[in-house]
Amino acid sequence: MAEKAMAHVVLIVSLPASLVRQAAAQGLRTADMLEALLRAEVQHRRVVHFFETAHRLAALPRTPLAEAEVQAEIHDARAEWRVTPVRSELVASFRYADASHMDHGVSQ
């Protein structure tokens, strides 16, 4: 996806002449291709960082939750879910839809 704001950048890079010739022969010296190469490298580094972080997290010592802790987490999540405005509106609209079907003799 192209960004709207563009920056004009002038790069001066010293490269082996053979690499410059190969890149030119393969169409790699265009602004579009350099942009694609830079985007690919940025994405690659994000992925590497993600997996490095995941491995560090996986290596952290963990203690299993007790049954009471699991139940407390479930209780808290359900309580939060019940008071979420969007969820409450959604449930209310379903109840209204169900009630309107019943009023018209439509069974489910």
N, C-alpha and C positions, 0 to 999 in steps of 0.2 A: 504494500500500500504506500503510495507516494505521499510525502509530506508536503504541506502547502508552503511552509517557510523554507526557503533555500538559502544556503550560505555559499559565497564564492570563495573557494580555497585554491591557492596555488601551492603545489607541492614540488619540491626539487628533491629528487631521489637519485642516489648513485647506485647503479645496478650493473652487473656484468653485461657487456655488449651482446653476448649470445642470448641472454635471457630477454633483453629488450627486443631483439630481432624475433625471437620465438613468440613473445607476447604480441608483437605487432602483426605477425603472420597469422595468429589465431584470433585477431580482433579483440585482444584484451586491453588495449591501450585507449579505449574510449571512456568517456565520462560515465556512461551507463554501466559499462562492465566494471569499472573501478568501484562504482557505487554498489553494485551487486556483490563484488568480492568483499568490500568492507562490511556490508550488511550481514553476509554469511559468517564472517569472522566474529562480529559482535554477537550474533545468535549462538554461534559455537561456544563462545566464552560464557554466555548466560547458562547454557546447558551444562557445561563443565562445572561452573560455580554451583548450580543446583545440585548436581550429583555429589560434589565434594561436601556440600552442606548436609545432604541426606546421609552420607556415610558418617560424618561427624555426629549427627544426631543419633544414628543407629548405634554408634559406639558408646553413647552415654550409658552409665549404669541405670538400670530401671528396677524398681521394686513393683511387683504386681499389686494391683488394687485389691483391697479386701472387699468382700461381698457388700458390706454396708456402704463403702465408698462408691461402688458401682451403682447401687440403688439410689444413693444421694445424687449422683450425677444425672441419672435418668430422671429422677424427680425434678431436679432443677431445670433440665432441658425441656421437660413437658410443661412445667409452670411457665417458662419463658415463651414457649410456643403458643400457649393458651392466651397470653396477653398481647401477642404481637398484633398490631392494628390490621395489617393486611390479611393475616390469617383469620382474624375475627370477622372481618368484612366478607371474606371468601366463604366461611362457614355459614354466615348469615344468609348470603345469597343462595347457597345450596339449599339451606332449610326453606327459604322462600320458594325456590323452584320446586322442591319436593312437595311443599304444601299446595302449590298451585296445580300440580299434576293430580294430587289427591282430590282437590276440589272439582276437577273436571272428570273424575272417574277413570283416570289413566293409572294403570298399575305398573309397577316396575318389577 
